Amino acid sequence: MKNTLKVTNVMSDPTRFNIYQHLVEHHQDVSVTDISEAFDIHPNVARLHLSKLEEINLVTSYLKKTGKGVRPGRRYQLSNEVVELNFPARDYKILSSIALEALMDLGEPGKQALYETGKKYGTEVMHQDMKHLNEDADVKEKITVLERTGRMLGMYPSFKYDKETNSIHFSVNNCPFREIASNNHQLVCEMHRIFLKGMFEALFTSIELIEEKNMFADNCSNCAYIAKLSIV
């Protein structure tokens, strides 16, 4: 509870929270100057915000040489911690792990149930956010809905439509299942892929979703996919 209150206190500042979101979305280490320029604030203020985020272990820092004869500069990057702001704190990680293990123990029926649940949830999430979308909405309008929903779910995705191949290239820059996926990423990532497929198929009649890059398997900063649209 004490740690939760500390995190809440630090993250209650709008600028600080936006800086954290900026780091999550871009997955690049930054300097005080980078943050100062991105948010139009004084470097001392930027340094204070970054230090506060480091105090609650959401950010780590290191020294990096910037050139011959120049003092090393401090760089800041995301840690592997996840913000939890529940009152009282509830350990969903344990519950999620137990549920996954129980489904895995059931063999193929358990895996199928997990995948079907993921797709159903992905579809339902999209239906909630597409109520005001016109029936004749084009691809770009639908992508806007996908992006808005993805950000709401903490995935911080980015999309690019390729009209020539009628496909959408997109990346998930933050994994909302990071903690439970670290122990069994193949099962969780497949569930997440089907969850994403459910999101797309709520907007497009049929798609083929191809995973190009996986942050766990490939040890990279994001997951990348191609959604090939059959019917728009």
C-alpha positions as CSV (number, residue, x, y, z in Angstrom):
1,M,0.0,0.0,0.0
2,K,2.8,2.4,0.9
3,N,4.5,1.8,-2.5
4,T,1.1,2.3,-4.3
5,L,0.7,5.7,-2.6
6,K,4.2,6.7,-3.6
7,V,3.6,5.8,-7.2
8,T,0.2,7.6,-7.2
9,N,1.8,10.7,-5.7
10,V,4.6,10.8,-8.3
11,M,2.3,10.1,-11.2
12,S,-0.4,12.6,-10.2
13,D,1.6,15.4,-11.9
14,P,0.2,15.7,-15.5
15,T,3.5,16.6,-17.0
16,R,5.3,13.8,-15.3
17,F,2.7,11.3,-16.4
18,N,2.9,12.6,-20.0
19,I,6.7,12.2,-19.9
20,Y,6.2,8.6,-18.7
21,Q,3.7,8.0,-21.6
22,H,6.2,9.5,-24.0
23,L,8.9,7.0,-22.9
24,V,6.5,4.1,-23.1
25,E,5.3,5.1,-26.6
26,H,8.7,5.7,-28.2
27,H,10.9,3.2,-26.3
28,Q,14.0,5.2,-26.7
29,D,16.4,6.4,-24.1
30,V,16.4,10.2,-23.6
31,S,18.4,13.0,-22.1
32,V,17.2,15.9,-20.0
33,T,17.5,18.1,-23.1
34,D,15.3,15.7,-25.1
35,I,12.5,16.0,-22.6
36,S,13.0,19.7,-22.1
37,E,12.5,20.3,-25.8
38,A,9.7,17.8,-26.3
39,F,7.6,19.3,-23.5
40,D,8.9,22.9,-23.7
41,I,10.0,23.0,-20.0
42,H,13.2,24.2,-18.4
43,P,16.0,21.5,-18.2
44,N,16.0,21.6,-14.4
45,V,12.3,20.8,-14.4
46,A,12.8,18.0,-16.9
47,R,15.6,16.6,-14.7
48,L,13.3,16.7,-11.6
49,H,10.5,14.8,-13.4
50,L,12.9,12.2,-14.6
51,S,14.5,11.8,-11.2
52,K,11.0,11.4,-9.6
53,L,10.2,8.6,-12.1
54,E,13.5,7.0,-11.3
55,E,12.7,7.1,-7.6
56,I,9.7,4.8,-8.1
57,N,11.7,2.5,-10.4
58,L,9.7,3.3,-13.6
59,V,12.8,4.8,-15.1
60,T,16.5,3.9,-14.9
61,S,19.5,6.0,-15.9
62,Y,23.1,5.5,-17.0
63,L,26.0,7.6,-18.1
64,K,27.0,7.7,-21.8
65,K,30.0,9.2,-23.3
66,T,29.1,12.0,-25.7
67,G,32.5,12.7,-27.3
68,K,36.2,13.2,-26.6
69,G,36.9,15.5,-23.7
70,V,33.3,15.9,-22.9
71,R,31.8,14.7,-19.6
72,P,29.5,11.7,-19.9
73,G,25.8,12.6,-20.2
74,R,23.0,10.9,-18.3
75,R,20.5,9.0,-20.3
76,Y,17.1,7.8,-19.0
77,Q,15.2,4.7,-20.2
78,L,12.2,2.7,-19.1
79,S,12.6,0.0,-16.5
80,N,10.6,-3.2,-16.5
81,E,8.3,-2.0,-13.8
82,V,4.6,-1.6,-14.5
83,V,2.4,1.1,-13.0
84,E,-0.2,-0.3,-10.6
85,L,-2.7,2.2,-9.1
86,N,-5.2,-0.1,-7.4
87,F,-6.7,0.7,-3.9
88,P,-6.1,-1.5,-2.2
89,A,-3.4,-3.1,-4.3
90,R,-4.6,-6.4,-5.8
91,D,-2.2,-8.8,-7.4
92,Y,-3.7,-9.6,-10.7
93,K,-0.4,-11.0,-11.8
94,I,-0.9,-14.0,-9.5
95,L,-4.5,-14.5,-10.5
96,S,-3.5,-14.3,-14.2
97,S,-0.7,-16.8,-13.8
98,I,-3.0,-19.2,-12.0
99,A,-5.6,-18.9,-14.7
100,L,-3.1,-19.5,-17.4
101,E,-1.6,-22.5,-15.7
102,A,-5.1,-24.0,-15.2
103,L,-5.9,-23.6,-18.9
104,M,-2.6,-25.0,-19.9
105,D,-3.2,-28.1,-17.7
106,L,-6.4,-28.8,-19.8
107,G,-4.3,-29.2,-22.9
108,E,-5.7,-28.2,-26.3
109,P,-9.2,-27.5,-25.0
110,G,-7.7,-25.1,-22.4
111,K,-5.6,-23.3,-25.1
112,Q,-8.6,-23.1,-27.4
113,A,-10.7,-21.5,-24.6
114,L,-7.9,-18.9,-24.0
115,Y,-7.8,-18.0,-27.6
116,E,-11.5,-17.8,-28.0
117,T,-11.7,-15.6,-24.9
118,G,-9.0,-13.3,-26.3
119,K,-10.8,-12.9,-29.7
120,K,-14.1,-12.3,-28.0
121,Y,-12.7,-9.6,-25.8
122,G,-10.9,-7.9,-28.7
123,T,-14.1,-7.8,-30.6
124,E,-16.1,-6.4,-27.7
125,V,-13.6,-3.7,-26.9
126,M,-13.8,-2.5,-30.5
127,H,-17.6,-2.5,-30.6
128,Q,-17.6,-0.1,-27.6
129,D,-15.4,2.4,-29.4
130,M,-16.9,2.2,-32.9
131,K,-20.5,3.2,-32.0
132,H,-20.1,6.6,-33.7
133,L,-18.3,5.3,-36.8
134,N,-20.2,5.7,-40.0
135,E,-21.0,2.6,-42.0
136,D,-19.2,4.0,-45.0
137,A,-16.0,4.9,-43.0
138,D,-12.8,4.5,-44.9
139,V,-9.7,2.7,-43.8
140,K,-8.0,5.7,-42.3
141,E,-11.1,6.5,-40.1
142,K,-11.1,2.9,-38.9
143,I,-7.3,3.0,-38.2
144,T,-8.0,6.1,-36.0
145,V,-10.5,4.0,-34.0
146,L,-7.9,1.2,-33.7
147,E,-5.2,3.7,-32.5
148,R,-7.5,5.3,-30.0
149,T,-8.6,2.0,-28.5
150,G,-5.0,0.7,-28.5
151,R,-3.8,3.7,-26.5
152,M,-6.6,3.3,-24.1
153,L,-5.5,-0.3,-23.5
154,G,-1.9,0.8,-22.9
155,M,-0.5,-0.7,-26.1
156,Y,0.6,2.7,-27.6
157,P,0.4,1.3,-31.2
158,S,1.4,3.0,-34.4
159,F,-0.2,2.3,-37.8
160,K,0.6,2.8,-41.4
161,Y,-1.7,1.9,-44.3
162,D,-0.3,0.6,-47.5
163,K,-2.9,1.3,-50.1
164,E,-1.0,-0.6,-52.9
165,T,-1.1,-3.9,-51.0
166,N,-4.3,-3.1,-49.1
167,S,-2.5,-3.9,-45.8
168,I,-1.9,-2.2,-42.5
169,H,1.6,-2.3,-40.9
170,F,1.5,-1.7,-37.2
171,S,3.5,-2.1,-34.1
172,V,2.6,-2.6,-30.4
173,N,5.1,-0.4,-28.5
174,N,4.0,-1.5,-25.0
175,C,2.9,-5.0,-24.0
176,P,0.0,-4.9,-21.4
177,F,0.7,-8.5,-20.7
178,R,4.4,-8.1,-20.2
179,E,4.5,-9.5,-16.6
180,I,2.6,-12.7,-17.3
181,A,4.1,-13.1,-20.8
182,S,7.7,-13.2,-19.4
183,N,7.1,-16.7,-18.0
184,N,5.1,-18.2,-21.0
185,H,5.3,-15.7,-23.8
186,Q,4.3,-18.2,-26.6
187,L,0.9,-18.9,-25.2
188,V,0.2,-15.3,-24.0
189,C,1.5,-13.8,-27.2
190,E,-0.7,-16.1,-29.3
191,M,-3.7,-15.1,-27.2
192,H,-2.8,-11.4,-27.7
193,R,-2.4,-11.9,-31.5
194,I,-5.9,-13.4,-31.6
195,F,-7.1,-10.5,-29.4
196,L,-5.7,-8.1,-32.0
197,K,-7.3,-10.1,-34.8
198,G,-10.7,-9.7,-33.0
199,M,-10.1,-5.9,-32.8
200,F,-9.4,-5.8,-36.6
201,E,-12.3,-8.0,-37.6
202,A,-14.8,-5.8,-35.7
203,L,-13.9,-3.2,-38.3
204,F,-12.9,-5.2,-41.3
205,T,-14.8,-8.2,-42.6
206,S,-11.8,-10.5,-42.8
207,I,-8.1,-10.1,-42.3
208,E,-4.9,-12.1,-42.2
209,L,-2.7,-11.1,-39.3
210,I,1.0,-11.8,-39.6
211,E,3.5,-11.3,-36.8
212,E,6.8,-9.9,-38.1
213,K,8.5,-9.2,-34.8
214,N,8.0,-10.3,-31.2
215,M,9.6,-8.3,-28.3
216,F,10.0,-11.4,-26.2
217,A,11.3,-13.8,-28.8
218,D,13.4,-11.3,-30.7
219,N,14.5,-9.3,-27.7
220,C,13.4,-6.0,-29.3
221,S,11.4,-2.9,-28.1
222,N,8.1,-3.7,-29.8
223,C,6.0,-6.3,-31.6
224,A,5.3,-5.7,-35.3
225,Y,2.4,-7.0,-37.4
226,I,1.0,-6.8,-40.9
227,A,-2.8,-7.0,-41.3
228,K,-3.8,-8.0,-44.8
229,L,-7.3,-6.8,-45.5
230,S,-9.5,-9.0,-47.6
231,I,-12.5,-6.8,-47.7
232,V,-12.6,-3.1,-46.7
